[in-house]
Amino acid sequence: HKSAASAVQGYLNSAGFESETIDTTYDPGFEDPGRQAYATVFNDVIMKNQLYGAQNWIMDLQSRSGPRYAPCSSPKCNTARKHQFRSAVLRRRPSLLVTVYYMELLPILEIAKDLGNLAVIHIATDMDTRMGDIFTPSTFPVYPRFLAGIPFDVDQSIAAAFPLDRKHMFLSGYPVRKEFLEPYSEIKVRAGKAKLAPAGTTVLLVMSGGGGQVVPWPYNLAQHGIGEPLHIIVVAAGNLEVAAQLRRTLSGNVTFPDGRSVLQGEDRNVTVEVATDPDAQLAEAQYLLTAERVASLMDACDVILTKPGGGSTAEVAYRGIPAIFDVSRPLLHWEQFTVDIFKARGRGLSFEGEASLRPTLARALALGRSTSLAEASSGNLLDPGERIPQAARAVLDAPCQNCRPLSSDVSSDPPLSGVLHKHLGMNECCAPGVQNVGRLFLDAICRLGLACPSECMHDRFETCHLDAELLQQADSQAVCKNTFAAARICRVLASTCARIDDLRQAAMW
């Protein structure tokens, strides 16, 4: 999340915004011993020891009790956590709030409304957008100054944003570091690969994950190989023990044509090294790679073995290198979601252990390079540096008169039945010159016990360019099977059809 936040800040600053990043776990003003202790356990215990099954169990247990945050509208309700957010906003007086962490989006929307209709953008940092974890079919955003960025043009990601309305979504691209948005240069890549390994050598990049997890696969490959020259480059992510353990285990050494000394395993066709930053001033910093260095390695290598975290896989998608994922133990729910999409789109494969590692590696090499996963339907690369500032300007310009943040917050609205009576008035409902717009709306109204005495509505809706034929074609019975869908349709009616897009979305729901 820190990397994503930094990237978004860079995009906005380049577009003329003034922005500041807040770490809502550790920054002053957000002190919470319980929250900080959980963050330490998650990063230093669960992630480093790959206890993903335990984390999934915790999340499944939490989901049974519903979303973590219930609606808490001012002035009737407040929490210590909301007060922390509110204080931070009041000190800085922003016009726009941008989040890259989904879990606390609900209270942030409420605070944005409380403090003057501030605009809000959420940028999802996983393919699994997980909006269903924080919103429900009865409590979802209706705030007109809110947009959620979907990182990739993938149907599964859009579906995972339910119950958000499509009008509150935009295709943002993933907030990768700017180095990963640079154009791919075949000439530069050839020169880079020539420096990495002798000609004819397959080069495998192994990303060990956040904090530098120790993974067994470089050792397995160094022992038995793949039947042809293979050079393995391990990214240690600052974990000095990764390099030390490789040196202890792989006793052989080979000098490459450029004079670089690398390790060698039992299989003489396999060489291994830990990636370093050639410009590092301190020995302990040599394994902390710059974004430019990681991007150049992805370009020069033939295939990557990586943990399917949101940021890592996004960078893989933007550089176009084929990927293989280790599923020998349970993955985090959202990581399995990502693996499934990579496999479905032909950009990655998974293996379940040493027996399937080598054939999977061979098949992944055959996938070739492609940035299709990070492209829009037009075939152009999704550029978050352009799309996120554009969305920021749009949401800042959105009107918000008597608006509310959540569907369940009716404090600023008159009763729905009163609104319907006002706009559809019983005397007007079957006035001369009316147009039948189909039973879809009427079934919804009747479902809520707000029946109109006729199957027709006043022609004022015709002035809103209502697409009556579209609505007539909709399956009204299917739509009205749940009160949530019916209530949404009636809300569109009550607003006197402000936008035809709203009505079409209601018909789709």
CORPE-V540672 format. One record per pair of residues at least 4 apart in sequence whose ideal C-beta (glycine too) atoms are under 6 Angstrom apart, sorted by sequence separation. I is the first residue (numbers start at 1). J is the second residue. If there is no record, write none. Layout:
i=I j=J
i=I j=J
//
This chain:
i=23 j=27
i=40 j=44
i=41 j=45
i=42 j=46
i=43 j=47
i=44 j=48
i=45 j=49
i=73 j=77
i=78 j=82
i=82 j=86
i=104 j=108
i=131 j=135
i=135 j=139
i=164 j=168
i=176 j=180
i=197 j=201
i=208 j=212
i=209 j=213
i=216 j=220
i=226 j=230
i=241 j=245
i=246 j=250
i=256 j=260
i=289 j=293
i=297 j=301
i=331 j=335
i=352 j=356
i=356 j=360
i=371 j=375
i=375 j=379
i=376 j=380
i=384 j=388
i=414 j=418
i=420 j=424
i=439 j=443
i=457 j=461
i=476 j=480
i=483 j=487
i=12 j=17
i=22 j=27
i=46 j=51
i=72 j=77
i=124 j=129
i=135 j=140
i=141 j=146
i=152 j=157
i=208 j=213
i=265 j=270
i=280 j=285
i=289 j=294
i=308 j=313
i=316 j=321
i=331 j=336
i=342 j=347
i=343 j=348
i=351 j=356
i=404 j=409
i=414 j=419
i=424 j=429
i=445 j=450
i=446 j=451
i=461 j=466
i=13 j=19
i=24 j=30
i=112 j=118
i=197 j=203
i=236 j=242
i=255 j=261
i=280 j=286
i=306 j=312
i=342 j=348
i=351 j=357
i=375 j=381
i=376 j=382
i=479 j=485
i=480 j=486
i=497 j=503
i=12 j=19
i=72 j=79
i=150 j=157
i=196 j=203
i=208 j=215
i=236 j=243
i=264 j=271
i=316 j=323
i=374 j=381
i=445 j=452
i=112 j=120
i=150 j=158
i=161 j=169
i=253 j=261
i=254 j=262
i=374 j=382
i=404 j=412
i=46 j=55
i=262 j=271
i=263 j=272
i=277 j=286
i=351 j=360
i=9 j=19
i=254 j=264
i=276 j=286
i=371 j=381
i=402 j=412
i=492 j=502
i=109 j=120
i=262 j=273
i=339 j=350
i=349 j=360
i=492 j=503
i=9 j=21
i=206 j=218
i=252 j=264
i=277 j=289
i=304 j=316
i=250 j=263
i=442 j=455
i=25 j=39
i=218 j=232
i=325 j=339
i=349 j=363
i=492 j=506
i=97 j=112
i=250 j=265
i=349 j=364
i=5 j=21
i=148 j=164
i=218 j=234
i=277 j=293
i=105 j=122
i=254 j=271
i=304 j=321
i=306 j=323
i=308 j=325
i=489 j=506
i=153 j=171
i=488 j=506
i=150 j=169
i=303 j=322
i=304 j=323
i=305 j=324
i=148 j=168
i=299 j=319
i=436 j=456
i=437 j=457
i=97 j=118
i=148 j=169
i=149 j=170
i=150 j=171
i=298 j=319
i=488 j=509
i=146 j=168
i=250 j=272
i=434 j=456
i=96 j=119
i=97 j=120
i=98 j=121
i=99 j=122
i=100 j=123
i=140 j=163
i=147 j=170
i=149 j=172
i=151 j=174
i=298 j=321
i=327 j=350
i=429 j=452
i=212 j=236
i=328 j=352
i=430 j=454
i=434 j=458
i=435 j=459
i=485 j=509
i=82 j=107
i=86 j=111
i=100 j=125
i=212 j=237
i=313 j=338
i=323 j=348
i=324 j=349
i=325 j=350
i=327 j=352
i=328 j=353
i=429 j=454
i=434 j=459
i=85 j=111
i=89 j=115
i=119 j=145
i=120 j=146
i=121 j=147
i=122 j=148
i=123 j=149
i=137 j=163
i=212 j=238
i=347 j=373
i=430 j=456
i=433 j=459
i=124 j=151
i=141 j=168
i=212 j=239
i=308 j=335
i=431 j=458
i=435 j=462
i=102 j=130
i=106 j=134
i=129 j=157
i=135 j=163
i=201 j=229
i=202 j=230
i=203 j=231
i=204 j=232
i=205 j=233
i=206 j=234
i=207 j=235
i=222 j=250
i=345 j=373
i=105 j=134
i=208 j=237
i=127 j=157
i=131 j=161
i=132 j=162
i=201 j=231
i=212 j=242
i=308 j=338
i=420 j=450
i=428 j=458
i=129 j=160
i=243 j=274
i=308 j=339
i=437 j=468
i=440 j=471
i=109 j=141
i=128 j=160
i=129 j=161
i=131 j=164
i=417 j=450
i=438 j=471
i=443 j=476
i=447 j=480
i=464 j=497
i=474 j=507
i=109 j=143
i=197 j=231
i=437 j=471
i=438 j=472
i=440 j=474
i=465 j=500
i=324 j=360
i=440 j=476
i=444 j=480
i=461 j=497
i=471 j=507
i=69 j=106
i=439 j=476
i=443 j=480
i=470 j=507
i=69 j=107
i=236 j=274
i=448 j=486
i=447 j=486
i=74 j=114
i=229 j=269
i=230 j=270
i=231 j=271
i=232 j=272
i=233 j=273
i=234 j=274
i=235 j=275
i=324 j=364
i=223 j=265
i=225 j=267
i=233 j=275
i=322 j=364
i=444 j=486
i=222 j=265
i=223 j=266
i=224 j=267
i=225 j=269
i=225 j=270
i=322 j=367
i=444 j=489
i=444 j=490
i=222 j=270
i=123 j=172
i=221 j=270
i=238 j=287
i=320 j=369
i=222 j=272
i=238 j=288
i=320 j=370
i=236 j=287
i=320 j=371
i=123 j=175
i=441 j=493
i=30 j=84
i=218 j=272
i=317 j=373
i=318 j=374
i=317 j=374
i=29 j=88
i=303 j=364
i=303 j=365
i=302 j=365
i=67 j=134
i=71 j=139
i=423 j=496
i=420 j=494
i=419 j=494
i=8 j=98
i=205 j=297
i=5 j=100
i=4 j=100
i=205 j=301
i=203 j=301
i=209 j=307
i=1 j=100
i=203 j=302
i=204 j=303
i=205 j=304
i=206 j=305
i=207 j=306
i=1 j=101
i=202 j=302
i=192 j=296
i=196 j=300
i=207 j=312
i=193 j=300
i=192 j=300
i=189 j=299
i=189 j=300
i=179 j=291
i=179 j=292
i=177 j=291
i=180 j=295
i=179 j=295
i=4 j=125
i=226 j=358
i=220 j=354
i=180 j=315
i=176 j=314
i=180 j=318
i=176 j=315
i=174 j=314
i=176 j=318
i=48 j=211
i=8 j=175
i=7 j=175
i=7 j=177
i=4 j=175
i=126 j=310
i=125 j=310
i=156 j=341
i=154 j=341
i=128 j=334
i=126 j=334
i=128 j=337
i=173 j=382
i=175 j=384
i=127 j=337
i=173 j=383
i=127 j=338
i=173 j=384
i=172 j=384
i=127 j=341
i=173 j=387
i=172 j=387
i=172 j=388
i=170 j=391
i=153 j=376
i=147 j=391
i=147 j=395
i=145 j=395
i=145 j=398
i=144 j=398
i=145 j=400
i=144 j=400
i=144 j=403
i=143 j=405
i=142 j=407
i=139 j=406
i=140 j=407
i=139 j=408
i=121 j=391
i=138 j=408
i=119 j=395
i=53 j=330
i=56 j=333
i=119 j=396
i=52 j=330
i=52 j=331
i=52 j=332
i=117 j=400
i=113 j=405
i=110 j=405
i=96 j=392
i=109 j=405
i=3 j=311
i=71 j=406
i=73 j=409
i=71 j=408
i=73 j=411
i=166 j=505
i=165 j=505
i=137 j=484
i=11 j=385
i=15 j=389
i=11 j=388
i=12 j=389
i=11 j=389
//
